[in-house]
Amino acid sequence: MAKQMTESERRSYFPRWRLKKEGVVAPDERLPWGQNIMLGIQHVLAMFGSTVVAPILMGFDPNTAIFFSGIGTLIFFLLVGGRVPSYLGSSFAFIAVVNVATHYMGSGPNPNIGVALGGIIVTGAIYALVGLVVMLLGYKWIDFLMPPVVTGAVVTAIGLNLASSAISQASSSAFDGWIAAITVLAVAVVAVFLPGWLRRLPILIGGIIGYIAYVIGSLMGLGPQIDFSKVEQAAWIGLPHFTAPSFSPNAISLIAPVVLILVVENAGHIKAVAAMTGQNIDKYMGRAFLGDGLATMIAGAGGGTGVTTYSENIGAMALSRIYSTLLFVVAAVMALLLSFCPKFGALIQTMPQGVLGGLSIVLFGLIAVSGGRIWIENNVDFSKSRNLMTAGVTLIIGSGMVGNAGITIGSISMGGIGVATIVAIILYQVLRERDSQPDEAVVADSAVGNEPLPEKKEPTSSRGR
């Protein structure tokens, strides 16, 4: 798909977006406007399920989260000069740390949302600073600091850390347990068996199926009925519910380490888009980090969740082979319009615990498994004790320090994910110098009673996705 650009196109901040009516459409090309609008709506559908579910799991207002996802996508588009196709939606990396920092129990509005917003703002500021550093120094240092064994371990630890909250929601009652099981099964069936673009919406469709199952069950007397009084009272048109942040050192120390995950997600997005389009867009990585960081700061300042680039939209692009960045302008505008419907937000907040629990099991499980995918795709060699120790220690710390468990130094507390992230980075760097030792694999093999395996060459790639 790669093509030669003219000198004027290389110097211009935004692409010229040449019209193309068929075949593969590159980021700097566009379809006729009617098709652009339809495909932009498809990107809204692709991001919709996860962007709505994430704020619910943290007790945030879904309408507000959708509003800031639209704002964040437009900010990202401007910062990268329309060169990187991406939608910014609610990040699941914030769920565990926000819930711990706010002592949120997983039901209804979060009463301590202010301290979470302060932590989100600081995280966005650090993220934006990373973007500026990458713009000045390049991106190779990220590869050095966070190789695949580190990023994979941290991502898996996040999923495992979230597991207890998912099970707690799914098992709040026997009826909720059955609804959670139905929801999990529905999501799986949609993801595997539905045709075409519907397969890209397993969370949304599976959640709807679980919701309908709950309504039917409650009408049969198997569980309490849903209270729709707030839906009836809500207006059709109105402003999103904005909330002011407050800054707590403890909350900031818990939430800020999420920036490492955001960096990995965004860098992986850029690598994936480059592979699909045949265009090297690594030079925009710093600007992408800066855009995502600023979008996260603005979201936190008004009551929205932290945002990140969305793999759901990468899937939609891969399916259609249309990568025009103008589609995401359309998607952002559609999201903004949708956020001004309070009745829609009230309906979303009636989602039962069993449905939320089922969706959480799937989503958190996918987060955990994606860490293993990072290892596999980058051929991480676990015959090396350095890799084995880094991953093993990180997983136990991250999964063991659930709830309020963590480390406290003075008045600052750091949760399990933050501790696991720091341990993974430091441990890998400390053990890096022993990579060439001939007995590198002895620890790994003695643990299972095998003879040491021949040393394998460490892969040069360090990207997680």
C-alpha positions as CSV (number, residue, x, y, z in Angstrom):
1,M,0.0,0.0,0.0
2,A,3.0,2.3,0.5
3,K,3.3,5.0,-2.1
4,Q,5.6,7.9,-2.9
5,M,4.5,11.3,-1.6
6,T,5.3,14.6,-3.2
7,E,7.5,17.1,-1.5
8,S,4.6,19.4,-0.6
9,E,2.7,16.4,0.9
10,R,5.7,15.6,3.1
11,R,5.9,19.1,4.3
12,S,2.2,19.6,5.0
13,Y,0.9,19.0,8.5
14,F,-2.3,17.3,7.4
15,P,-2.6,14.8,4.5
16,R,-4.4,15.9,1.2
17,W,-6.7,12.9,1.5
18,R,-7.0,11.9,-2.2
19,L,-10.4,10.5,-3.2
20,K,-10.4,6.7,-3.7
21,K,-13.6,4.8,-4.6
22,E,-12.5,1.2,-4.3
23,G,-9.8,-1.2,-3.0
24,V,-7.6,-0.6,0.0
25,V,-7.9,3.0,1.3
26,A,-4.7,4.4,3.0
27,P,-4.7,6.8,6.0
28,D,-4.1,9.7,3.7
29,E,-6.9,8.8,1.3
30,R,-10.7,9.0,1.6
31,L,-13.9,7.5,0.3
32,P,-16.9,9.5,-1.0
33,W,-18.4,11.4,2.0
34,G,-21.5,9.2,2.1
35,Q,-19.4,6.0,2.6
36,N,-17.1,7.9,5.0
37,I,-20.1,8.7,7.3
38,M,-21.4,5.0,7.2
39,L,-17.9,3.6,8.0
40,G,-17.5,6.3,10.7
41,I,-20.7,5.0,12.4
42,Q,-19.3,1.5,12.2
43,H,-16.2,2.7,14.2
44,V,-18.6,4.1,16.8
45,L,-20.2,0.7,17.1
46,A,-16.8,-1.0,17.3
47,M,-15.6,1.1,20.3
48,F,-19.1,1.4,21.9
49,G,-19.3,-1.8,24.0
50,S,-16.0,-1.4,25.8
51,T,-16.1,2.4,26.1
52,V,-19.5,2.1,27.9
53,V,-18.7,-1.0,30.0
54,A,-15.4,0.4,31.4
55,P,-16.9,3.5,33.1
56,I,-19.8,1.4,34.5
57,L,-17.2,-0.9,36.2
58,M,-15.6,2.1,37.8
59,G,-18.8,3.9,38.8
60,F,-18.4,6.7,36.2
61,D,-21.1,8.2,34.1
62,P,-21.1,6.4,30.7
63,N,-22.4,9.5,28.9
64,T,-19.5,11.6,30.2
65,A,-17.0,8.8,29.2
66,I,-18.5,8.8,25.7
67,F,-18.3,12.6,25.5
68,F,-14.6,12.6,26.4
69,S,-13.8,9.7,24.1
70,G,-15.1,11.9,21.2
71,I,-13.1,14.9,22.5
72,G,-10.0,12.7,23.0
73,T,-10.2,11.3,19.5
74,L,-10.3,14.7,18.0
75,I,-7.3,15.9,20.1
76,F,-5.4,12.8,19.0
77,F,-6.3,13.5,15.3
78,L,-5.0,17.0,15.6
79,L,-1.8,16.1,17.4
80,V,-0.8,13.4,14.9
81,G,-1.8,15.6,12.0
82,G,-4.3,13.1,10.7
83,R,-1.5,10.6,10.0
84,V,-2.4,7.8,12.5
85,P,-5.9,6.2,12.2
86,S,-7.1,5.7,15.8
87,Y,-10.1,6.0,18.1
88,L,-9.5,6.8,21.8
89,G,-11.9,5.0,24.1
90,S,-12.1,4.2,27.9
91,S,-9.0,2.3,29.1
92,F,-9.5,-0.9,31.0
93,A,-6.1,-0.5,32.5
94,F,-7.5,2.0,35.0
95,I,-10.3,-0.2,36.4
96,A,-8.4,-2.0,39.1
97,V,-6.4,0.9,40.4
98,V,-9.4,3.3,40.3
99,N,-11.6,0.9,42.2
100,V,-8.9,0.3,44.8
101,A,-8.1,4.0,45.1
102,T,-11.8,5.0,45.6
103,H,-12.8,1.8,47.6
104,Y,-15.5,1.3,44.9
105,M,-17.6,-1.8,45.4
106,G,-18.8,-2.2,41.8
107,S,-22.4,-1.0,41.9
108,G,-23.9,2.4,41.2
109,P,-22.2,5.8,41.0
110,N,-18.7,6.0,42.5
111,P,-18.9,8.4,45.5
112,N,-15.2,9.0,45.5
113,I,-14.8,9.7,41.8
114,G,-12.9,13.0,42.5
115,V,-9.8,11.4,43.8
116,A,-9.8,9.0,40.8
117,L,-10.0,11.9,38.4
118,G,-7.0,13.5,40.1
119,G,-5.0,10.4,39.6
120,I,-6.1,10.2,36.0
121,I,-5.0,13.7,35.3
122,V,-1.5,13.0,36.8
123,T,-1.3,9.9,34.7
124,G,-2.1,11.8,31.6
125,A,0.5,14.4,32.4
126,I,3.2,11.8,32.8
127,Y,2.0,10.2,29.6
128,A,2.2,13.5,27.7
129,L,5.7,14.1,29.1
130,V,6.8,10.7,27.8
131,G,5.4,11.8,24.4
132,L,7.6,14.9,24.5
133,V,10.7,12.9,25.5
134,V,10.0,10.5,22.6
135,M,9.6,13.4,20.2
136,L,13.0,14.7,21.3
137,L,15.0,11.5,21.8
138,G,13.2,8.9,19.6
139,Y,11.4,5.7,20.8
140,K,14.2,3.1,21.0
141,W,14.6,3.7,24.8
142,I,11.1,2.4,25.3
143,D,12.1,-0.9,23.7
144,F,15.1,-1.1,26.0
145,L,13.1,-0.3,29.2
146,M,10.1,-2.4,28.5
147,P,10.9,-5.5,26.4
148,P,8.2,-8.2,25.7
149,V,8.9,-10.2,28.8
150,V,8.2,-7.1,31.0
151,T,5.2,-5.8,29.1
152,G,3.6,-9.3,28.9
153,A,4.1,-9.9,32.6
154,V,2.6,-6.5,33.6
155,V,-0.4,-6.9,31.2
156,T,-1.1,-10.4,32.5
157,A,-0.8,-9.2,36.1
158,I,-3.4,-6.6,35.5
159,G,-5.9,-9.2,34.3
160,L,-5.2,-11.4,37.3
161,N,-5.5,-8.5,39.7
162,L,-9.0,-7.8,38.4
163,A,-10.2,-11.4,38.7
164,S,-11.5,-11.1,42.2
165,S,-13.8,-8.2,41.4
166,A,-15.2,-10.0,38.4
167,I,-16.0,-13.1,40.4
168,S,-17.5,-11.0,43.2
169,Q,-19.9,-9.4,40.8
170,A,-20.8,-12.6,39.0
171,S,-21.5,-14.4,42.3
172,S,-23.5,-11.7,44.2
173,S,-26.5,-14.1,44.1
174,A,-27.4,-17.5,42.5
175,F,-29.5,-15.7,39.9
176,D,-26.7,-13.3,39.0
177,G,-24.4,-16.3,38.7
178,W,-26.6,-17.9,36.0
179,I,-26.9,-14.5,34.2
180,A,-23.1,-14.1,34.3
181,A,-22.8,-17.6,32.7
182,I,-25.3,-16.8,30.0
183,T,-23.5,-13.5,29.3
184,V,-20.1,-15.2,29.0
185,L,-21.5,-17.8,26.7
186,A,-23.3,-15.1,24.6
187,V,-20.1,-13.1,24.2
188,A,-18.1,-16.2,23.2
189,V,-20.7,-17.2,20.6
190,V,-20.9,-13.8,19.1
191,A,-17.1,-13.5,18.8
192,V,-16.7,-16.9,17.2
193,F,-19.8,-17.6,15.1
194,L,-21.6,-14.3,14.0
195,P,-20.9,-13.2,10.5
196,G,-19.0,-10.1,9.2
197,W,-18.7,-7.0,11.3
198,L,-21.1,-8.3,14.0
199,R,-18.3,-10.4,15.2
200,R,-16.4,-7.2,16.1
201,L,-19.2,-6.4,18.7
202,P,-19.2,-9.3,21.1
203,I,-19.2,-7.2,24.3
204,L,-22.1,-5.0,23.1
205,I,-24.2,-7.9,21.7
206,G,-23.4,-10.3,24.5
207,G,-24.2,-7.7,27.1
208,I,-27.6,-7.1,25.4
209,I,-28.3,-10.8,25.4
210,G,-27.4,-11.1,29.1
211,Y,-29.6,-8.1,29.9
212,I,-32.6,-9.6,28.1
213,A,-32.0,-12.9,29.9
214,Y,-32.1,-11.0,33.2
215,V,-35.3,-9.3,32.4
216,I,-37.0,-12.6,31.4
217,G,-35.7,-14.3,34.5
218,S,-36.9,-11.5,36.8
219,L,-40.4,-11.6,35.2
220,M,-40.5,-15.3,36.0
221,G,-39.7,-14.4,39.7
222,L,-36.2,-15.8,39.7
223,G,-34.6,-12.5,40.7
224,P,-35.4,-8.8,41.5
225,Q,-36.8,-6.7,38.7
226,I,-34.9,-3.8,37.3
227,D,-35.8,-0.3,38.4
228,F,-36.5,1.9,35.3
229,S,-37.7,4.9,37.3
230,K,-34.5,6.9,36.6
231,V,-34.7,6.1,32.9
232,E,-38.3,7.5,32.8
233,Q,-37.2,10.6,34.7
234,A,-34.1,11.3,32.5
235,A,-34.4,13.8,29.7
236,W,-33.8,12.9,26.1
237,I,-31.4,15.8,25.6
238,G,-29.0,17.3,28.1
239,L,-25.4,17.9,29.0
240,P,-23.1,15.1,30.3
241,H,-22.5,15.0,34.1
242,F,-19.2,16.7,34.7
243,T,-17.3,16.2,38.0
244,A,-14.3,18.2,39.4
245,P,-11.1,16.3,40.4
246,S,-9.4,16.3,43.7
247,F,-5.8,15.3,44.3
248,S,-4.8,12.6,46.8
249,P,-1.2,11.4,47.0
250,N,-2.4,7.9,47.8
251,A,-4.7,7.7,44.8
252,I,-2.1,9.2,42.5
253,S,0.5,6.6,43.6
254,L,-2.0,3.8,42.9
255,I,-3.2,5.1,39.5
256,A,-0.1,6.7,37.9
257,P,1.8,3.4,37.1
258,V,-0.9,2.7,34.5
259,V,1.0,5.1,32.2
260,L,3.4,2.2,31.4
261,I,0.4,0.2,30.1
262,L,-0.9,3.1,28.0
263,V,2.6,3.5,26.4
264,V,2.6,-0.2,25.5
265,E,-0.9,-0.1,24.1
266,N,-0.3,3.0,22.0
267,A,3.0,1.8,20.7
268,G,1.5,-1.5,19.8
269,H,-1.4,0.2,18.0
270,I,1.1,2.2,15.8
271,K,3.0,-1.0,15.0
272,A,-0.2,-2.8,14.1
273,V,-1.4,0.0,11.8
274,A,2.0,0.2,10.2
275,A,2.0,-3.6,9.5
276,M,-1.5,-3.4,7.9
277,T,-1.0,-0.3,5.8
278,G,2.6,-0.8,4.8
279,Q,3.4,2.7,5.9
280,N,6.1,3.3,8.6
281,I,4.5,5.7,11.1
282,D,7.0,5.2,14.0
283,K,8.0,8.9,13.6
284,Y,4.5,9.9,14.9
285,M,4.8,7.8,18.1
286,G,5.8,10.7,20.3
287,R,3.0,12.8,19.0
288,A,0.6,9.9,19.5
289,F,1.7,9.6,23.2
290,L,1.3,13.3,23.6
291,G,-2.2,13.3,22.1
292,D,-3.3,10.4,24.2
293,G,-1.8,12.0,27.3
294,L,-3.5,15.3,26.8
295,A,-6.8,13.6,26.0
296,T,-6.5,11.6,29.3
297,M,-5.8,14.8,31.2
298,I,-8.8,16.6,29.8
299,A,-11.1,13.6,30.5
300,G,-9.9,13.5,34.1
301,A,-10.5,17.2,34.5
302,G,-14.2,16.8,33.7
303,G,-15.3,13.4,35.0
304,G,-14.3,11.0,32.2
305,T,-12.2,7.9,32.3
306,G,-8.6,7.7,31.1
307,V,-8.5,6.9,27.4
308,T,-6.4,4.8,25.1
309,T,-6.1,3.7,21.5
310,Y,-8.6,0.9,20.7
311,S,-7.9,-2.5,19.3
312,E,-11.6,-2.9,18.4
313,N,-11.1,-0.2,15.8
314,I,-8.0,-1.8,14.5
315,G,-10.1,-4.9,14.0
316,A,-12.7,-2.9,12.1
317,M,-10.0,-1.4,9.9
318,A,-8.5,-4.8,9.2
319,L,-11.9,-6.2,8.3
320,S,-12.7,-3.4,5.9
321,R,-9.2,-2.6,4.7
322,I,-10.1,1.1,4.9
323,Y,-7.7,3.1,7.0
324,S,-8.7,6.7,6.2
325,T,-8.1,8.9,9.3
326,L,-11.2,11.0,8.3
327,L,-13.4,8.1,9.5
328,F,-12.3,8.8,13.1
329,V,-13.4,12.4,12.8
330,V,-16.9,11.2,11.8
331,A,-16.8,8.6,14.7
332,A,-15.8,11.3,17.2
333,V,-18.6,13.6,16.2
334,M,-21.1,10.8,16.4
335,A,-19.9,9.9,19.9
336,L,-20.3,13.6,21.0
337,L,-23.9,13.7,19.7
338,L,-24.7,10.4,21.5
339,S,-23.3,11.7,24.8
340,F,-26.0,14.5,25.0
341,C,-28.8,11.9,25.6
342,P,-29.2,11.5,29.5
343,K,-31.9,8.9,28.9
344,F,-29.4,6.7,27.2
345,G,-27.0,7.0,30.1
346,A,-29.7,6.2,32.6
347,L,-30.6,3.1,30.7
348,I,-26.9,1.9,30.6
349,Q,-26.7,2.3,34.4
350,T,-29.6,-0.2,35.0
351,M,-27.3,-3.0,33.8
352,P,-27.5,-5.9,36.5
353,Q,-24.6,-7.2,38.5
354,G,-24.8,-10.6,36.8
355,V,-24.4,-9.0,33.3
356,L,-21.5,-6.8,34.5
357,G,-19.9,-9.8,36.2
358,G,-20.1,-11.9,33.0
359,L,-18.6,-9.1,30.9
360,S,-15.9,-8.5,33.4
361,I,-14.9,-12.2,33.4
362,V,-14.5,-12.1,29.6
363,L,-12.7,-8.7,29.5
364,F,-10.4,-9.3,32.4
365,G,-9.6,-12.7,31.1
366,L,-8.7,-11.3,27.7
367,I,-6.4,-8.8,29.4
368,A,-4.6,-11.6,31.2
369,V,-4.3,-13.7,28.1
370,S,-3.1,-10.8,26.0
371,G,0.1,-10.8,28.1
372,G,0.8,-14.3,27.0
373,R,0.2,-13.3,23.5
374,I,2.9,-10.7,23.8
375,W,5.3,-13.4,24.9
376,I,4.4,-15.7,22.0
377,E,4.4,-13.1,19.3
378,N,7.8,-11.9,20.4
379,N,9.3,-15.4,20.9
380,V,10.2,-14.7,24.6
381,D,12.6,-17.5,25.6
382,F,11.6,-18.9,29.0
383,S,14.6,-21.2,29.1
384,K,16.5,-18.0,30.2
385,S,16.3,-17.5,34.0
386,R,16.2,-13.8,33.5
387,N,12.9,-14.0,31.6
388,L,11.5,-16.7,33.9
389,M,12.2,-14.8,37.1
390,T,11.0,-11.5,35.7
391,A,7.6,-12.9,34.6
392,G,7.1,-15.3,37.6
393,V,7.8,-12.7,40.3
394,T,5.7,-10.1,38.5
395,L,2.7,-12.3,38.1
396,I,2.6,-13.4,41.8
397,I,3.0,-9.8,43.0
398,G,0.4,-8.5,40.6
399,S,-2.2,-11.2,41.3
400,G,-1.5,-11.5,45.0
401,M,-1.9,-7.9,45.9
402,V,-5.6,-7.5,45.2
403,G,-8.0,-5.2,46.9
404,N,-6.2,-2.8,49.3
405,A,-3.1,-4.9,49.5
406,G,0.1,-3.1,48.4
407,I,3.2,-1.3,49.8
408,T,3.0,1.8,52.0
409,I,6.0,4.2,52.3
410,G,5.2,7.1,54.6
411,S,1.9,8.5,53.5
412,I,2.2,7.1,50.0
413,S,0.6,3.7,49.1
414,M,1.1,1.7,45.9
415,G,-1.2,-1.1,44.8
416,G,-0.3,-4.5,43.5
417,I,-0.2,-3.4,39.8
418,G,2.1,-0.5,40.5
419,V,4.5,-2.6,42.6
420,A,4.4,-5.4,40.0
421,T,5.3,-3.0,37.2
422,I,8.2,-1.4,39.0
423,V,9.5,-4.9,40.1
424,A,9.3,-6.2,36.5
425,I,11.3,-3.2,35.1
426,I,14.0,-3.2,37.8
427,L,14.3,-7.0,38.0
428,Y,14.8,-7.4,34.2
429,Q,17.4,-4.6,34.1
430,V,19.3,-6.1,37.1
431,L,19.4,-9.5,35.5
432,R,20.2,-8.3,32.0
433,E,24.0,-8.4,32.6
434,R,23.9,-12.2,33.3
435,D,22.3,-12.9,29.9
436,S,25.6,-14.4,28.5
437,Q,26.3,-16.7,31.4
438,P,26.4,-20.4,30.4
439,D,24.2,-21.6,33.3
440,E,21.4,-19.1,32.5
441,A,18.7,-21.9,32.1
442,V,19.7,-23.9,35.2
443,V,17.1,-22.3,37.5
444,A,14.3,-22.9,35.1
445,D,15.2,-26.5,34.3
446,S,16.0,-27.6,37.8
447,A,12.5,-26.5,38.9
448,V,11.0,-29.2,36.6
449,G,13.8,-31.8,36.8
450,N,15.1,-31.4,33.2
451,E,18.5,-30.9,31.8
452,P,19.4,-27.4,30.7
453,L,18.4,-26.6,27.1
454,P,20.7,-25.1,24.5
455,E,20.7,-21.3,24.7
456,K,18.4,-19.6,22.2
457,K,18.9,-16.3,20.6
458,E,16.8,-13.5,22.2
459,P,14.5,-11.9,19.7
460,T,15.3,-8.4,18.8
461,S,11.7,-7.2,18.6
462,S,10.3,-5.9,21.9
463,R,6.8,-4.8,21.0
464,G,3.9,-6.2,22.8
465,R,1.3,-6.2,20.1
